[in-house]
């Protein structure tokens, strides 16, 4: 695992966001500002432009490079949150081995950093409703001795189930919270974009172990 792997994962995430732009934009228009996906794509395009710098770095430092680019280019609340995810994962990478159990701890460190930044958790109708259950399930599967293949098959399913669950939640954070009960009945766009990126990264990594 190195900066080239990080770059390939970024490319996979960018491709799925591009493919699903209209859907995510519509979700955001229903309960938010409508700019979530476009802010994310702006950040992804900045990361693609920084390919050389990211690919030349080791795994942890490459995440720091990506985090800085995201913070400087992504508008709205998404910039600081995704900065926290990447920066937190980089700090986790400095403390853990780059193996299946280590990556569970690294991802969890990133998710914890997002939670601290956003002051939110499960049930808030946000990206955390996907990230936290995925991190928890990842930890459970590692403890049970699951193979890398089993992990990469299971985590996208967990992300999908918990993304769908945001439809019935009452938003407590962001612009959607202003809608009160009217926020129910809509999938959170941040949860959907997070689910899509997790699925894309897992699919890419699964191809590498075939």
PyMOL commands that set and color helices and strands:
alter all, ss='L'
color gray80, all
select helices_A, chain A and resi 3-19+21-31+36-49+51-55+59-73+76-93+100-118+128-143+148-168+175-183+189-208
alter helices_A, ss='H'
color red, helices_A
deselect
rebuild
show_as cartoon
